Amino acid sequence: MKNLQMALSGVLALQLVLAAGLFWESSSRQQAQTKSTPLVQAETDALQRLEIVGDGKSVTLVKQEDQWQLPQLHDLPVNRDKLDGLLEKLGALQGNWPIATSNSARERFEVAEEKFRKHLKLYTAVGEEPVVELFVGTSPGFRKVHVRRAGDDAIYAVELNSFDLPEKADSWLDKTLLAAGDLTRIQGPDYTLEKGEDGWEFAAGDSEEIPAVDPGKARELASALEKLRITHVVDKAPQLEETEIVVELHGGQRRYHFASADDKYYVRRDDRNQLFEISQYDFDRVMDKHHQNLVLVERDEEEQTAEEESATTEEDGTKS
């Protein structure tokens, strides 16, 4: 009886060892299969060109001397924050367990060569084959899309948004390219303002008595030029009567030319050949300023303080 118990105990121990070995092997195989693989294996600093195709349109971004440009828009600069954000998201894409691998799934999730939502190509050298090629398809949930690498059957659901991949050049344009930066002097049609230690003041002229400047309106004018945003490039420039505003900054001088026609508002600058459209809000903040309404009108102290605080709040709001 005792020998039987020992034999049974031995068999049980052997079964436990075998079961543990099988469990370990299965777990190891599963971990190997589900190991994350980067979907974009390319150094972003080495990229030289990016192409996006979608909805019958396409856009190309090209890197020239460390600056990303838009060949389809007169080689104007790309919004670097937007591009850097996309490259960061692409670098974080991980392929875990594929949700499908069949040809029919490619069509269903719209990641096939002939049926896709977005087609992305990344190049490290002009004229060579892309180092990364992704087909972006339908969305399985909030801020997620189905993707497939060219030449790979595996389809993954990853954290990305189709809106991060606009196929229009205008969507990639740096809308702050005409922002003047920190100004020291502004010359308008009938006024010249200079920035002193205590704020903006009228430049010395022929008159012995120089009036005080309304600080709120002067700051609004300076802020409109320093943070000027375009909305898009004008392809065909209309006949316009322009008003010149000359500004000086630490890097030199710039000449702006503002105009309006048919409820549209335009600006160009002497260092660029293109005409741009801007919002009426930005246009009015520059063009409604003249010597007469820039002169400080004597008010009671409480009213003047409230106006200055309002102008400061508006300026801070444009920064955020």
C-alpha positions in Angstrom: 0.0 0.0 0.0 2.8 2.3 0.9 4.6 1.6 -2.4 1.4 2.4 -4.3 1.1 5.8 -2.6 4.7 6.6 -3.5 4.2 5.6 -7.1 1.0 7.7 -7.4 2.8 10.7 -5.8 5.6 10.3 -8.3 3.2 10.2 -11.3 1.4 13.4 -9.9 4.7 15.2 -9.5 5.6 14.3 -13.1 2.3 15.6 -14.4 2.8 18.9 -12.6 6.2 19.3 -14.1 4.9 18.5 -17.6 2.0 20.9 -17.1 4.3 23.7 -15.9 6.6 23.2 -18.9 3.7 23.3 -21.4 2.3 26.5 -19.7 5.7 28.2 -19.9 6.2 27.3 -23.6 2.7 28.5 -24.4 3.2 31.8 -22.6 6.6 32.4 -24.2 5.1 31.8 -27.6 2.2 34.1 -27.0 4.5 36.9 -25.6 6.7 36.6 -28.7 3.7 36.8 -31.0 2.3 39.9 -29.2 5.6 41.7 -28.8 5.1 45.4 -30.0 6.8 46.3 -33.3 7.3 49.9 -34.3 5.4 50.6 -37.5 7.5 53.5 -38.5 11.2 52.5 -38.3 12.9 55.7 -39.5 14.8 58.5 -37.9 12.7 61.6 -38.3 15.8 63.9 -38.5 16.8 62.0 -41.6 13.5 62.5 -43.5 13.7 64.7 -46.6 10.2 64.4 -48.1 6.7 63.5 -47.0 3.8 62.7 -49.3 0.1 62.3 -48.4 -2.6 61.2 -50.8 -6.3 61.2 -50.0 -9.7 61.9 -51.4 -8.3 62.6 -54.8 -5.9 65.2 -53.6 -2.2 65.1 -52.6 0.4 67.2 -50.8 4.2 67.1 -50.7 6.4 68.5 -47.9 10.1 68.9 -48.8 13.0 69.7 -46.5 15.4 72.3 -47.8 18.3 73.4 -45.7 16.6 72.3 -42.4 13.4 74.1 -43.4 10.3 72.2 -44.4 8.5 73.8 -47.4 5.5 73.4 -49.6 6.4 73.1 -53.3 2.8 73.4 -54.3 2.5 76.8 -52.5 5.5 78.7 -53.8 7.9 76.9 -51.4 6.3 78.6 -48.4 7.1 77.3 -45.0 5.4 74.4 -43.3 3.8 74.7 -39.8 6.6 73.0 -37.9 4.5 72.4 -34.8 1.9 70.5 -36.8 4.6 68.5 -38.7 6.5 67.7 -35.5 3.3 66.6 -33.8 2.6 64.2 -36.7 6.1 62.7 -36.7 6.0 62.2 -33.0 2.7 60.3 -33.3 4.1 58.2 -36.2 7.1 57.3 -34.2 4.9 56.1 -31.4 2.8 53.7 -33.5 3.2 50.1 -32.4 2.0 47.0 -34.1 0.8 44.5 -31.5 -1.6 41.7 -32.5 -3.0 42.3 -36.0 -6.7 42.4 -36.2 -6.7 40.9 -39.7 -4.4 39.7 -42.5 -6.7 38.8 -45.4 -7.1 40.6 -48.8 -10.9 41.0 -48.1 -10.0 42.7 -44.8 -7.9 45.2 -46.7 -10.9 46.3 -48.7 -13.2 46.3 -45.6 -10.9 48.4 -43.5 -9.9 50.5 -46.5 -6.1 49.9 -46.3 -5.7 48.3 -49.8 -3.5 49.7 -52.6 -6.5 50.9 -54.5 -8.9 51.6 -51.7 -7.6 53.7 -48.8 -8.5 56.8 -46.8 -4.9 58.1 -46.7 -1.7 56.9 -48.3 1.5 58.2 -46.5 5.1 58.0 -47.8 8.2 59.0 -46.0 11.5 59.5 -47.8 15.1 60.0 -46.5 16.4 61.0 -49.9 14.8 62.6 -53.0 14.4 60.2 -55.9 14.7 57.0 -53.8 12.1 54.5 -52.6 10.1 55.5 -49.5 11.5 54.2 -46.2 8.0 54.1 -44.8 4.7 53.6 -46.6 1.4 53.4 -44.7 -2.1 52.9 -45.8 -4.5 54.5 -43.4 -8.1 53.4 -43.4 -11.3 53.4 -41.4 -11.6 54.3 -37.7 -12.5 51.6 -35.1 -13.0 54.2 -32.4 -12.1 57.6 -31.0 -8.7 58.8 -32.3 -7.9 55.4 -33.8 -7.5 54.2 -37.3 -6.7 51.0 -39.1 -3.3 51.0 -40.8 -1.2 48.6 -42.9 2.4 48.8 -44.0 3.0 48.4 -47.8 4.2 44.9 -48.5 2.8 43.6 -45.2 -0.5 41.6 -44.8 -1.0 42.6 -41.1 -3.6 45.2 -40.3 -3.4 47.0 -37.0 -5.7 49.4 -35.0 -3.5 52.2 -33.8 -3.8 55.6 -32.0 -3.9 58.1 -34.8 -6.4 60.5 -36.4 -7.0 61.0 -40.1 -7.2 64.7 -39.4 -3.5 64.5 -38.5 -2.8 63.7 -42.2 -4.5 66.5 -44.3 -4.0 66.2 -48.0 -4.3 69.9 -48.8 -1.2 72.1 -48.9 -3.0 75.0 -47.3 -3.6 72.9 -44.2 0.2 72.6 -43.7 1.0 76.3 -44.3 2.6 78.2 -41.5 -0.1 80.8 -40.9 2.2 83.0 -38.8 4.8 83.5 -41.5 4.0 87.3 -41.7 4.0 87.9 -38.0 6.4 90.8 -37.3 7.8 89.8 -33.9 8.9 92.3 -31.3 8.5 95.8 -32.9 10.3 99.0 -32.0 8.7 101.4 -34.5 5.5 101.6 -36.5 4.9 104.1 -39.3 1.4 104.5 -40.6 -0.3 106.8 -43.1 -0.3 109.8 -40.7 1.5 108.7 -37.6 4.8 107.3 -36.4 5.1 105.4 -33.1 8.3 104.4 -31.3 8.6 102.1 -28.4 10.3 103.6 -25.4 11.0 102.4 -21.9 7.6 103.4 -20.7 5.7 102.1 -23.7 4.6 103.5 -27.1 4.9 107.2 -27.9 4.7 109.4 -30.9 8.0 110.1 -32.6 9.4 113.6 -32.4 8.3 115.7 -35.3 8.1 119.4 -36.4 5.7 120.2 -33.6 7.2 121.2 -30.3 4.3 119.7 -28.3 4.0 115.9 -28.8 0.7 114.5 -27.6 0.5 111.4 -25.4 -0.4 108.1 -27.0 -3.4 106.0 -26.0 -1.6 103.0 -24.6 -4.4 100.6 -25.1 -4.8 101.4 -28.8 -1.1 101.4 -29.4 -0.7 98.0 -27.8 -3.6 96.7 -29.9 -1.9 97.9 -33.1 1.5 96.5 -32.2 0.0 93.2 -31.2 -2.0 92.9 -34.5 1.3 93.2 -36.4 3.5 91.2 -34.1 1.0 88.2 -34.2 -0.5 88.7 -37.6 -2.0 85.5 -39.0 -2.9 84.8 -42.6 -5.7 82.5 -43.6 -4.5 81.4 -47.1 -2.6 82.3 -50.2 -4.4 84.3 -52.9 -3.9 82.7 -56.3 -5.2 85.5 -58.4 -4.6 89.0 -57.0 -7.4 91.6 -57.6 -6.8 95.2 -58.3 -6.3 96.9 -54.9 -5.6 100.2 -53.4 -3.1 99.5 -50.7 -2.1 101.2 -47.5 1.5 100.9 -46.4 2.6 100.2 -42.9 6.4 100.3 -42.2 7.7 98.6 -39.1 11.1 98.3 -37.5 12.3 95.4 -35.4 15.6 94.2 -34.1 16.2 92.3 -37.3 15.6 95.2 -39.6 12.7 96.8 -41.4 9.6 95.4 -43.1 6.9 97.0 -45.3 3.3 95.7 -45.1 0.7 96.6 -47.6 -3.0 96.2 -46.5 -6.1 96.3 -48.8 -9.7 95.2 -48.9 -12.2 94.5 -51.7 -15.5 92.7 -51.9 -15.6 91.9 -48.2 -12.2 90.3 -48.3 -9.0 91.5 -46.6 -5.5 91.2 -47.9 -1.9 91.8 -47.0 1.5 91.4 -48.6 5.0 92.1 -47.3 8.1 93.3 -49.1 10.1 90.1 -48.5 7.6 87.9 -50.2 5.9 87.9 -53.6 2.6 86.4 -52.6 -0.6 88.1 -51.6 -2.4 86.7 -48.6 -5.9 86.9 -47.2 -6.4 87.7 -43.5 -9.4 88.0 -41.2 -11.4 91.2 -40.9 -10.6 91.2 -37.2 -6.8 91.5 -37.9 -7.3 93.9 -40.7 -9.5 96.3 -38.6 -7.0 96.2 -35.7 -4.4 97.7 -38.0 -6.4 99.8 -40.4 -8.7 101.6 -38.0 -5.6 103.3 -36.4 -4.9 106.9 -37.3 -3.1 109.8 -35.6 -6.3 111.3 -34.3 -7.6 108.2 -32.6 -4.2 107.2 -31.3 -4.0 110.4 -29.3 -4.8 109.9 -25.6 -8.1 111.6 -24.7 -8.2 112.8 -21.1 -10.7 110.7 -19.1 -11.3 110.2 -15.5 -8.7 107.8 -13.9 -11.2 104.9 -13.4 -12.3 104.8 -17.0 -8.7 105.0 -18.4 -7.6 102.1 -16.1 -10.5 99.9 -17.2 -9.7 100.5 -20.9 -6.0 99.6 -20.4 -6.9 96.5 -18.5 -9.3 95.5 -21.3 -6.5 95.9 -23.9 -4.1 93.9 -21.8 -6.6 91.1 -21.4 -7.2 91.0 -25.1 -3.4 90.9 -25.8 -2.9 88.1 -23.3 -5.7 86.2 -24.9 -4.0 86.2 -28.3 -0.9 84.6 -26.7 -2.8 81.6 -25.3 
